[in-house]
């Protein structure tokens, strides 16, 4: 199964630490939206996970934008 974790993490990189552990356990690829905005063919993945720190009582707007396409 091909898996991907898309996340936004910048402050303490806490979300990134969790994303990396999950990716390691599930053999998933990871993308930090803070560092890249490359186009990804989401249809090529069987499982996609999302992550973000909480910033001002919300997940990152950058993550929402990426999900909405
Ligand atoms: C600008 C800013 C706003 C934050 N707002 C909240 C918040 O509203 N509620 C909360 O529980 N934590 C808040 N936090 C704490 C972050 O969610 C926490 O530090 C988290 O680990 C950040 O994720 P990251 O290290 O992956 O960027 C805020 C942190 C920052 C820097």
PDB file of the backbone (N, CA, C, O) and the ligand in Angstrom, with CONECT records:
HET    LIG  A 101      31
ATOM      1  N   UNK A   1       0.849  -1.196   0.000  1.00  0.00           N
ATOM      2  CA  UNK A   1       0.000   0.000   0.000  1.00  0.00           C
ATOM      3  C   UNK A   1       0.887   1.250   0.000  1.00  0.00           C
ATOM      4  O   UNK A   1       1.835   1.356   0.779  1.00  0.00           O
ATOM      5  N   UNK A   2       0.563   2.181  -0.879  1.00  0.00           N
ATOM      6  CA  UNK A   2       1.363   3.401  -0.986  1.00  0.00           C
ATOM      7  C   UNK A   2       0.730   4.505  -0.120  1.00  0.00           C
ATOM      8  O   UNK A   2      -0.440   4.850  -0.289  1.00  0.00           O
ATOM      9  N   UNK A   3       1.514   5.037   0.792  1.00  0.00           N
ATOM     10  CA  UNK A   3       0.966   5.993   1.763  1.00  0.00           C
ATOM     11  C   UNK A   3       1.739   7.309   1.741  1.00  0.00           C
ATOM     12  O   UNK A   3       2.922   7.354   1.403  1.00  0.00           O
ATOM     13  N   UNK A   4       1.040   8.366   2.107  1.00  0.00           N
ATOM     14  CA  UNK A   4       1.619   9.706   2.122  1.00  0.00           C
ATOM     15  C   UNK A   4       1.116  10.464   3.346  1.00  0.00           C
ATOM     16  O   UNK A   4      -0.056  10.368   3.708  1.00  0.00           O
ATOM     17  N   UNK A   5       2.002  11.209   3.971  1.00  0.00           N
ATOM     18  CA  UNK A   5       1.608  12.115   5.056  1.00  0.00           C
ATOM     19  C   UNK A   5       1.951  13.533   4.627  1.00  0.00           C
ATOM     20  O   UNK A   5       3.103  13.845   4.325  1.00  0.00           O
ATOM     21  N   UNK A   6       0.941  14.378   4.607  1.00  0.00           N
ATOM     22  CA  UNK A   6       1.119  15.791   4.261  1.00  0.00           C
ATOM     23  C   UNK A   6       0.928  16.597   5.538  1.00  0.00           C
ATOM     24  O   UNK A   6      -0.085  16.456   6.222  1.00  0.00           O
ATOM     25  N   UNK A   7       1.905  17.443   5.859  1.00  0.00           N
ATOM     26  CA  UNK A   7       1.782  18.154   7.131  1.00  0.00           C
ATOM     27  C   UNK A   7       2.364  19.556   7.023  1.00  0.00           C
ATOM     28  O   UNK A   7       3.117  19.880   6.105  1.00  0.00           O
ATOM     29  N   UNK A   8       1.984  20.373   7.997  1.00  0.00           N
ATOM     30  CA  UNK A   8       2.560  21.712   8.130  1.00  0.00           C
ATOM     31  C   UNK A   8       3.104  21.826   9.542  1.00  0.00           C
ATOM     32  O   UNK A   8       2.382  21.613  10.516  1.00  0.00           O
ATOM     33  N   UNK A   9       4.392  22.165   9.647  1.00  0.00           N
ATOM     34  CA  UNK A   9       5.048  22.214  10.949  1.00  0.00           C
ATOM     35  C   UNK A   9       6.177  23.218  10.879  1.00  0.00           C
ATOM     36  O   UNK A   9       7.038  23.128  10.003  1.00  0.00           O
ATOM     37  N   UNK A  10       6.182  24.170  11.789  1.00  0.00           N
ATOM     38  CA  UNK A  10       7.288  25.132  11.718  1.00  0.00           C
ATOM     39  C   UNK A  10       7.800  25.570  13.087  1.00  0.00           C
ATOM     40  O   UNK A  10       8.964  25.952  13.205  1.00  0.00           O
ATOM     41  N   UNK A  11       6.965  25.527  14.124  1.00  0.00           N
ATOM     42  CA  UNK A  11       7.315  26.185  15.380  1.00  0.00           C
ATOM     43  C   UNK A  11       8.376  25.401  16.155  1.00  0.00           C
ATOM     44  O   UNK A  11       9.528  25.827  16.247  1.00  0.00           O
ATOM     45  N   UNK A  12       7.984  24.265  16.704  1.00  0.00           N
ATOM     46  CA  UNK A  12       8.946  23.376  17.361  1.00  0.00           C
ATOM     47  C   UNK A  12       9.191  22.115  16.561  1.00  0.00           C
ATOM     48  O   UNK A  12       9.909  21.212  16.991  1.00  0.00           O
ATOM     49  N   UNK A  13       8.577  22.072  15.381  1.00  0.00           N
ATOM     50  CA  UNK A  13       8.637  20.867  14.524  1.00  0.00           C
ATOM     51  C   UNK A  13       8.036  19.651  15.233  1.00  0.00           C
ATOM     52  O   UNK A  13       8.417  18.513  14.958  1.00  0.00           O
ATOM     53  N   UNK A  14       7.102  19.898  16.137  1.00  0.00           N
ATOM     54  CA  UNK A  14       6.480  18.776  16.849  1.00  0.00           C
ATOM     55  C   UNK A  14       5.655  17.910  15.911  1.00  0.00           C
ATOM     56  O   UNK A  14       5.714  16.682  15.970  1.00  0.00           O
ATOM     57  N   UNK A  15       4.889  18.558  15.048  1.00  0.00           N
ATOM     58  CA  UNK A  15       4.090  17.797  14.073  1.00  0.00           C
ATOM     59  C   UNK A  15       5.006  16.974  13.181  1.00  0.00           C
ATOM     60  O   UNK A  15       4.696  15.840  12.816  1.00  0.00           O
ATOM     61  N   UNK A  16       6.134  17.567  12.842  1.00  0.00           N
ATOM     62  CA  UNK A  16       7.086  16.854  11.979  1.00  0.00           C
ATOM     63  C   UNK A  16       7.647  15.609  12.681  1.00  0.00           C
ATOM     64  O   UNK A  16       7.822  14.562  12.059  1.00  0.00           O
ATOM     65  N   UNK A  17       7.922  15.739  13.968  1.00  0.00           N
ATOM     66  CA  UNK A  17       8.443  14.580  14.703  1.00  0.00           C
ATOM     67  C   UNK A  17       7.440  13.422  14.647  1.00  0.00           C
ATOM     68  O   UNK A  17       7.814  12.270  14.425  1.00  0.00           O
ATOM     69  N   UNK A  18       6.157  13.751  14.852  1.00  0.00           N
ATOM     70  CA  UNK A  18       5.119  12.714  14.819  1.00  0.00           C
ATOM     71  C   UNK A  18       4.969  12.160  13.407  1.00  0.00           C
ATOM     72  O   UNK A  18       4.838  10.953  13.208  1.00  0.00           O
ATOM     73  N   UNK A  19       4.990  13.069  12.429  1.00  0.00           N
ATOM     74  CA  UNK A  19       4.851  12.622  11.032  1.00  0.00           C
ATOM     75  C   UNK A  19       5.966  11.659  10.652  1.00  0.00           C
ATOM     76  O   UNK A  19       5.729  10.665   9.965  1.00  0.00           O
ATOM     77  N   UNK A  20       7.175  11.955  11.099  1.00  0.00           N
ATOM     78  CA  UNK A  20       8.314  11.097  10.752  1.00  0.00           C
ATOM     79  C   UNK A  20       8.218   9.731  11.417  1.00  0.00           C
ATOM     80  O   UNK A  20       8.575   8.718  10.815  1.00  0.00           O
ATOM     81  N   UNK A  21       7.736   9.699  12.655  1.00  0.00           N
ATOM     82  CA  UNK A  21       7.563   8.412  13.338  1.00  0.00           C
ATOM     83  C   UNK A  21       6.496   7.580  12.624  1.00  0.00           C
ATOM     84  O   UNK A  21       6.690   6.392  12.365  1.00  0.00           O
ATOM     85  N   UNK A  22       5.355   8.228  12.307  1.00  0.00           N
ATOM     86  CA  UNK A  22       4.283   7.512  11.611  1.00  0.00           C
ATOM     87  C   UNK A  22       4.744   7.034  10.242  1.00  0.00           C
ATOM     88  O   UNK A  22       4.428   5.922   9.819  1.00  0.00           O
ATOM     89  N   UNK A  23       5.501   7.895   9.550  1.00  0.00           N
ATOM     90  CA  UNK A  23       5.991   7.523   8.215  1.00  0.00           C
ATOM     91  C   UNK A  23       6.940   6.338   8.299  1.00  0.00           C
ATOM     92  O   UNK A  23       6.926   5.445   7.451  1.00  0.00           O
ATOM     93  N   UNK A  24       7.758   6.349   9.331  1.00  0.00           N
ATOM     94  CA  UNK A  24       8.697   5.247   9.511  1.00  0.00           C
ATOM     95  C   UNK A  24       7.961   3.935   9.780  1.00  0.00           C
ATOM     96  O   UNK A  24       8.339   2.886   9.260  1.00  0.00           O
ATOM     97  N   UNK A  25       6.913   4.005  10.593  1.00  0.00           N
ATOM     98  CA  UNK A  25       6.164   2.798  10.957  1.00  0.00           C
ATOM     99  C   UNK A  25       5.310   2.284   9.813  1.00  0.00           C
ATOM    100  O   UNK A  25       5.062   1.082   9.713  1.00  0.00           O
ATOM    101  N   UNK A  26       4.852   3.192   8.939  1.00  0.00           N
ATOM    102  CA  UNK A  26       3.918   2.790   7.885  1.00  0.00           C
ATOM    103  C   UNK A  26       4.561   2.807   6.506  1.00  0.00           C
ATOM    104  O   UNK A  26       3.904   2.532   5.501  1.00  0.00           O
ATOM    105  N   UNK A  27       5.850   3.134   6.464  1.00  0.00           N
ATOM    106  CA  UNK A  27       6.574   3.209   5.189  1.00  0.00           C
ATOM    107  C   UNK A  27       5.955   4.253   4.256  1.00  0.00           C
ATOM    108  O   UNK A  27       5.890   4.052   3.043  1.00  0.00           O
ATOM    109  N   UNK A  28       5.503   5.363   4.833  1.00  0.00           N
ATOM    110  CA  UNK A  28       4.857   6.422   4.056  1.00  0.00           C
ATOM    111  C   UNK A  28       5.873   7.470   3.610  1.00  0.00           C
ATOM    112  O   UNK A  28       6.905   7.676   4.249  1.00  0.00           O
ATOM    113  N   UNK A  29       5.557   8.111   2.519  1.00  0.00           N
ATOM    114  CA  UNK A  29       6.312   9.301   2.123  1.00  0.00           C
ATOM    115  C   UNK A  29       5.769  10.477   2.926  1.00  0.00           C
ATOM    116  O   UNK A  29       4.622  10.451   3.371  1.00  0.00           O
ATOM    117  N   UNK A  30       6.597  11.517   3.111  1.00  0.00           N
ATOM    118  CA  UNK A  30       6.126  12.684   3.856  1.00  0.00           C
ATOM    119  C   UNK A  30       6.431  13.967   3.089  1.00  0.00           C
ATOM    120  O   UNK A  30       7.436  14.076   2.387  1.00  0.00           O
ATOM    121  N   UNK A  31       5.537  14.927   3.248  1.00  0.00           N
ATOM    122  CA  UNK A  31       5.719  16.244   2.637  1.00  0.00           C
ATOM    123  C   UNK A  31       5.400  17.301   3.679  1.00  0.00           C
ATOM    124  O   UNK A  31       4.305  17.316   4.240  1.00  0.00           O
ATOM    125  N   UNK A  32       6.365  18.193   3.941  1.00  0.00           N
ATOM    126  CA  UNK A  32       6.112  19.342   4.807  1.00  0.00           C
ATOM    127  C   UNK A  32       5.751  20.528   3.934  1.00  0.00           C
ATOM    128  O   UNK A  32       6.570  21.005   3.150  1.00  0.00           O
ATOM    129  N   UNK A  33       4.532  20.996   4.071  1.00  0.00           N
ATOM    130  CA  UNK A  33       4.072  22.104   3.231  1.00  0.00           C
ATOM    131  C   UNK A  33       4.848  23.391   3.500  1.00  0.00           C
ATOM    132  O   UNK A  33       4.812  24.326   2.700  1.00  0.00           O
ATOM    133  N   UNK A  34       5.544  23.431   4.626  1.00  0.00           N
ATOM    134  CA  UNK A  34       6.368  24.603   4.936  1.00  0.00           C
ATOM    135  C   UNK A  34       7.568  24.692   3.994  1.00  0.00           C
ATOM    136  O   UNK A  34       8.074  25.778   3.711  1.00  0.00           O
ATOM    137  N   UNK A  35       8.006  23.543   3.521  1.00  0.00           N
ATOM    138  CA  UNK A  35       9.253  23.496   2.749  1.00  0.00           C
ATOM    139  C   UNK A  35       9.068  23.235   1.273  1.00  0.00           C
ATOM    140  O   UNK A  35      10.012  23.382   0.497  1.00  0.00           O
ATOM    141  N   UNK A  36       7.894  22.857   0.877  1.00  0.00           N
ATOM    142  CA  UNK A  36       7.705  22.562  -0.536  1.00  0.00           C
ATOM    143  C   UNK A  36       6.272  22.847  -0.950  1.00  0.00           C
ATOM    144  O   UNK A  36       5.351  22.757  -0.138  1.00  0.00           O
ATOM    145  N   UNK A  37       6.094  23.183  -2.191  1.00  0.00           N
ATOM    146  CA  UNK A  37       4.742  23.288  -2.734  1.00  0.00           C
ATOM    147  C   UNK A  37       4.673  22.537  -4.066  1.00  0.00           C
ATOM    148  O   UNK A  37       3.960  22.917  -4.994  1.00  0.00           O
ATOM    149  N   UNK A  38       5.455  21.447  -4.109  1.00  0.00           N
ATOM    150  CA  UNK A  38       5.470  20.671  -5.340  1.00  0.00           C
ATOM    151  C   UNK A  38       4.105  20.018  -5.559  1.00  0.00           C
ATOM    152  O   UNK A  38       3.404  19.660  -4.612  1.00  0.00           O
ATOM    153  N   UNK A  39       3.757  19.880  -6.814  1.00  0.00           N
ATOM    154  CA  UNK A  39       2.502  19.218  -7.155  1.00  0.00           C
ATOM    155  C   UNK A  39       2.643  17.721  -6.896  1.00  0.00           C
ATOM    156  O   UNK A  39       3.643  17.105  -7.267  1.00  0.00           O
ATOM    157  N   UNK A  40       1.643  17.156  -6.264  1.00  0.00           N
ATOM    158  CA  UNK A  40       1.670  15.729  -5.944  1.00  0.00           C
ATOM    159  C   UNK A  40       0.431  15.076  -6.547  1.00  0.00           C
ATOM    160  O   UNK A  40      -0.678  15.598  -6.440  1.00  0.00           O
ATOM    161  N   UNK A  41       0.640  13.930  -7.181  1.00  0.00           N
ATOM    162  CA  UNK A  41      -0.485  13.183  -7.735  1.00  0.00           C
ATOM    163  C   UNK A  41      -1.119  12.355  -6.615  1.00  0.00           C
ATOM    164  O   UNK A  41      -0.711  11.223  -6.358  1.00  0.00           O
ATOM    165  N   UNK A  42      -2.115  12.934  -5.959  1.00  0.00           N
ATOM    166  CA  UNK A  42      -2.721  12.268  -4.806  1.00  0.00           C
ATOM    167  C   UNK A  42      -3.392  10.960  -5.190  1.00  0.00           C
ATOM    168  O   UNK A  42      -3.520  10.056  -4.364  1.00  0.00           O
ATOM    169  N   UNK A  43      -3.823  10.858  -6.449  1.00  0.00           N
ATOM    170  CA  UNK A  43      -4.505   9.634  -6.889  1.00  0.00           C
ATOM    171  C   UNK A  43      -3.580   8.418  -6.864  1.00  0.00           C
ATOM    172  O   UNK A  43      -4.037   7.276  -6.907  1.00  0.00           O
ATOM    173  N   UNK A  44      -2.281   8.678  -6.793  1.00  0.00           N
ATOM    174  CA  UNK A  44      -1.350   7.543  -6.834  1.00  0.00           C
ATOM    175  C   UNK A  44      -1.137   6.930  -5.447  1.00  0.00           C
ATOM    176  O   UNK A  44      -0.372   5.977  -5.297  1.00  0.00           O
ATOM    177  N   UNK A  45      -1.819   7.484  -4.427  1.00  0.00           N
ATOM    178  CA  UNK A  45      -1.661   6.954  -3.070  1.00  0.00           C
ATOM    179  C   UNK A  45      -2.931   6.230  -2.617  1.00  0.00           C
ATOM    180  O   UNK A  45      -4.049   6.618  -2.957  1.00  0.00           O
ATOM    181  N   UNK A  46      -2.722   5.177  -1.847  1.00  0.00           N
ATOM    182  CA  UNK A  46      -3.856   4.425  -1.295  1.00  0.00           C
ATOM    183  C   UNK A  46      -4.335   5.034   0.020  1.00  0.00           C
ATOM    184  O   UNK A  46      -5.509   4.941   0.376  1.00  0.00           O
ATOM    185  N   UNK A  47      -3.396   5.662   0.734  1.00  0.00           N
ATOM    186  CA  UNK A  47      -3.726   6.212   2.054  1.00  0.00           C
ATOM    187  C   UNK A  47      -2.994   7.547   2.217  1.00  0.00           C
ATOM    188  O   UNK A  47      -1.792   7.634   1.967  1.00  0.00           O
ATOM    189  N   UNK A  48      -3.720   8.579   2.634  1.00  0.00           N
ATOM    190  CA  UNK A  48      -3.115   9.898   2.835  1.00  0.00           C
ATOM    191  C   UNK A  48      -3.497  10.405   4.225  1.00  0.00           C
ATOM    192  O   UNK A  48      -4.672  10.441   4.592  1.00  0.00           O
ATOM    193  N   UNK A  49      -2.475  10.797   4.987  1.00  0.00           N
ATOM    194  CA  UNK A  49      -2.711  11.364   6.308  1.00  0.00           C
ATOM    195  C   UNK A  49      -2.340  12.844   6.318  1.00  0.00           C
ATOM    196  O   UNK A  49      -1.502  13.293   5.537  1.00  0.00           O
ATOM    197  N   UNK A  50      -2.973  13.586   7.210  1.00  0.00           N
ATOM    198  CA  UNK A  50      -2.730  15.029   7.290  1.00  0.00           C
ATOM    199  C   UNK A  50      -2.351  15.411   8.712  1.00  0.00           C
ATOM    200  O   UNK A  50      -2.820  14.804   9.675  1.00  0.00           O
ATOM    201  N   UNK A  51      -1.490  16.432   8.836  1.00  0.00           N
ATOM    202  CA  UNK A  51      -1.102  16.883  10.157  1.00  0.00           C
ATOM    203  C   UNK A  51      -0.768  18.358  10.166  1.00  0.00           C
ATOM    204  O   UNK A  51      -0.316  18.919   9.168  1.00  0.00           O
ATOM    205  N   UNK A  52      -1.000  18.979  11.320  1.00  0.00           N
ATOM    206  CA  UNK A  52      -0.657  20.398  11.483  1.00  0.00           C
ATOM    207  C   UNK A  52      -0.567  20.701  12.963  1.00  0.00           C
ATOM    208  O   UNK A  52      -1.281  20.107  13.771  1.00  0.00           O
ATOM    209  N   UNK A  53       0.312  21.630  13.320  1.00  0.00           N
ATOM    210  CA  UNK A  53       0.236  22.215  14.640  1.00  0.00           C
ATOM    211  C   UNK A  53      -1.036  23.038  14.738  1.00  0.00           C
ATOM    212  O   UNK A  53      -1.665  23.358  13.730  1.00  0.00           O
ATOM    213  N   UNK A  54      -1.410  23.379  15.983  1.00  0.00           N
ATOM    214  CA  UNK A  54      -2.556  24.274  16.180  1.00  0.00           C
ATOM    215  C   UNK A  54      -2.007  25.684  16.315  1.00  0.00           C
ATOM    216  O   UNK A  54      -1.184  25.961  17.188  1.00  0.00           O
ATOM    217  N   UNK A  55      -2.462  26.557  15.458  1.00  0.00           N
ATOM    218  CA  UNK A  55      -2.000  27.942  15.471  1.00  0.00           C
ATOM    219  C   UNK A  55      -3.226  28.857  15.566  1.00  0.00           C
ATOM    220  O   UNK A  55      -4.075  28.874  14.675  1.00  0.00           O
ATOM    221  N   UNK A  56      -3.297  29.604  16.646  1.00  0.00           N
ATOM    222  CA  UNK A  56      -4.424  30.508  16.863  1.00  0.00           C
ATOM    223  C   UNK A  56      -5.769  29.785  16.720  1.00  0.00           C
ATOM    224  O   UNK A  56      -6.663  30.215  15.991  1.00  0.00           O
ATOM    225  N   UNK A  57      -5.869  28.677  17.445  1.00  0.00           N
ATOM    226  CA  UNK A  57      -7.107  27.894  17.555  1.00  0.00           C
ATOM    227  C   UNK A  57      -7.546  27.273  16.237  1.00  0.00           C
ATOM    228  O   UNK A  57      -8.732  27.018  16.026  1.00  0.00           O
ATOM    229  N   UNK A  58      -6.596  27.033  15.364  1.00  0.00           N
ATOM    230  CA  UNK A  58      -6.934  26.407  14.089  1.00  0.00           C
ATOM    231  C   UNK A  58      -5.736  25.620  13.577  1.00  0.00           C
ATOM    232  O   UNK A  58      -4.597  25.868  13.974  1.00  0.00           O
ATOM    233  N   UNK A  59      -6.010  24.664  12.688  1.00  0.00           N
ATOM    234  CA  UNK A  59      -4.907  24.071  11.943  1.00  0.00           C
ATOM    235  C   UNK A  59      -4.396  25.110  10.956  1.00  0.00           C
ATOM    236  O   UNK A  59      -5.052  26.127  10.728  1.00  0.00           O
ATOM    237  N   UNK A  60      -3.248  24.865  10.379  1.00  0.00           N
ATOM    238  CA  UNK A  60      -2.679  25.845   9.466  1.00  0.00           C
ATOM    239  C   UNK A  60      -3.576  26.064   8.247  1.00  0.00           C
ATOM    240  O   UNK A  60      -4.025  25.094   7.637  1.00  0.00           O
ATOM    241  N   UNK A  61      -3.844  27.318   7.882  1.00  0.00           N
ATOM    242  CA  UNK A  61      -4.609  27.596   6.665  1.00  0.00           C
ATOM    243  C   UNK A  61      -3.924  27.017   5.420  1.00  0.00           C
ATOM    244  O   UNK A  61      -4.575  26.716   4.419  1.00  0.00           O
ATOM    245  N   UNK A  62      -2.614  26.870   5.507  1.00  0.00           N
ATOM    246  CA  UNK A  62      -1.876  26.306   4.368  1.00  0.00           C
ATOM    247  C   UNK A  62      -2.269  24.838   4.149  1.00  0.00           C
ATOM    248  O   UNK A  62      -2.340  24.368   3.013  1.00  0.00           O
ATOM    249  N   UNK A  63      -2.520  24.133   5.238  1.00  0.00           N
ATOM    250  CA  UNK A  63      -2.964  22.741   5.117  1.00  0.00           C
ATOM    251  C   UNK A  63      -4.371  22.688   4.515  1.00  0.00           C
ATOM    252  O   UNK A  63      -4.643  21.884   3.623  1.00  0.00           O
ATOM    253  N   UNK A  64      -5.255  23.548   5.009  1.00  0.00           N
ATOM    254  CA  UNK A  64      -6.620  23.567   4.454  1.00  0.00           C
ATOM    255  C   UNK A  64      -6.580  23.861   2.957  1.00  0.00           C
ATOM    256  O   UNK A  64      -7.291  23.237   2.170  1.00  0.00           O
ATOM    257  N   UNK A  65      -5.737  24.820   2.578  1.00  0.00           N
ATOM    258  CA  UNK A  65      -5.654  25.197   1.164  1.00  0.00           C
ATOM    259  C   UNK A  65      -5.161  24.023   0.328  1.00  0.00           C
ATOM    260  O   UNK A  65      -5.666  23.776  -0.767  1.00  0.00           O
ATOM    261  N   UNK A  66      -4.166  23.297   0.853  1.00  0.00           N
ATOM    262  CA  UNK A  66      -3.619  22.166   0.120  1.00  0.00           C
ATOM    263  C   UNK A  66      -4.666  21.069  -0.050  1.00  0.00           C
ATOM    264  O   UNK A  66      -4.743  20.429  -1.099  1.00  0.00           O
ATOM    265  N   UNK A  67      -5.468  20.858   0.991  1.00  0.00           N
ATOM    266  CA  UNK A  67      -6.492  19.814   0.933  1.00  0.00           C
ATOM    267  C   UNK A  67      -7.582  20.188  -0.054  1.00  0.00           C
ATOM    268  O   UNK A  67      -8.087  19.344  -0.794  1.00  0.00           O
ATOM    269  N   UNK A  68      -7.940  21.478  -0.054  1.00  0.00           N
ATOM    270  CA  UNK A  68      -8.993  21.921  -0.965  1.00  0.00           C
ATOM    271  C   UNK A  68      -8.522  21.927  -2.414  1.00  0.00           C
ATOM    272  O   UNK A  68      -9.334  21.908  -3.339  1.00  0.00           O
ATOM    273  N   UNK A  69      -7.204  21.952  -2.606  1.00  0.00           N
ATOM    274  CA  UNK A  69      -6.660  21.932  -3.960  1.00  0.00           C
ATOM    275  C   UNK A  69      -6.763  23.268  -4.603  1.00  0.00           C
ATOM    276  O   UNK A  69      -6.352  23.435  -5.751  1.00  0.00           O
TER     277      UNK A  69
HETATM  278  C1  LIG A 101       1.610  31.395  16.659  1.00  0.00           C
HETATM  279  C2  LIG A 101       1.187  30.179  17.473  1.00  0.00           C
HETATM  280  C3  LIG A 101      -0.133  30.031  17.847  1.00  0.00           C
HETATM  281  C4  LIG A 101      -0.532  28.922  18.622  1.00  0.00           C
HETATM  282  N1  LIG A 101      -1.850  28.778  18.948  1.00  0.00           N
HETATM  283  C5  LIG A 101      -2.252  27.701  19.683  1.00  0.00           C
HETATM  284  C6  LIG A 101      -3.631  27.519  20.030  1.00  0.00           C
HETATM  285  O1  LIG A 101      -4.479  28.314  19.689  1.00  0.00           O
HETATM  286  N2  LIG A 101      -3.973  26.433  20.760  1.00  0.00           N
HETATM  287  C7  LIG A 101      -3.039  25.502  21.164  1.00  0.00           C
HETATM  288  O2  LIG A 101      -3.410  24.527  21.839  1.00  0.00           O
HETATM  289  N3  LIG A 101      -1.730  25.642  20.830  1.00  0.00           N
HETATM  290  C8  LIG A 101      -1.316  26.714  20.107  1.00  0.00           C
HETATM  291  N4  LIG A 101       0.012  26.863  19.764  1.00  0.00           N
HETATM  292  C9  LIG A 101       0.948  25.820  20.173  1.00  0.00           C
HETATM  293  C10 LIG A 101       1.281  24.896  18.982  1.00  0.00           C
HETATM  294  O3  LIG A 101       0.125  24.196  18.552  1.00  0.00           O
HETATM  295  C11 LIG A 101       2.332  23.875  19.397  1.00  0.00           C
HETATM  296  O4  LIG A 101       3.522  24.573  19.750  1.00  0.00           O
HETATM  297  C12 LIG A 101       2.599  22.892  18.290  1.00  0.00           C
HETATM  298  O5  LIG A 101       3.534  21.940  18.751  1.00  0.00           O
HETATM  299  C13 LIG A 101       3.127  23.578  17.046  1.00  0.00           C
HETATM  300  O6  LIG A 101       3.353  22.605  16.055  1.00  0.00           O
HETATM  301  P1  LIG A 101       4.719  22.560  15.239  1.00  0.00           P
HETATM  302  O7  LIG A 101       5.854  22.504  16.238  1.00  0.00           O
HETATM  303  O8  LIG A 101       4.606  21.312  14.417  1.00  0.00           O
HETATM  304  O9  LIG A 101       4.755  23.805  14.379  1.00  0.00           O
HETATM  305  C14 LIG A 101       0.418  27.950  19.021  1.00  0.00           C
HETATM  306  C15 LIG A 101       1.767  28.128  18.630  1.00  0.00           C
HETATM  307  C16 LIG A 101       2.155  29.218  17.871  1.00  0.00           C
HETATM  308  C17 LIG A 101       3.592  29.384  17.464  1.00  0.00           C
CONECT  278  279
CONECT  279  278  280  307
CONECT  280  279  281
CONECT  281  280  282  305
CONECT  282  281  283
CONECT  283  282  284  290
CONECT  284  283  285  286
CONECT  285  284
CONECT  286  284  287
CONECT  287  286  288  289
CONECT  288  287
CONECT  289  287  290
CONECT  290  283  289  291
CONECT  291  290  292  305
CONECT  292  291  293
CONECT  293  292  294  295
CONECT  294  293
CONECT  295  293  296  297
CONECT  296  295
CONECT  297  295  298  299
CONECT  298  297
CONECT  299  297  300
CONECT  300  299  301
CONECT  301  300  302  303  304
CONECT  302  301
CONECT  303  301
CONECT  304  301
CONECT  305  281  291  306
CONECT  306  305  307
CONECT  307  279  306  308
CONECT  308  307
END
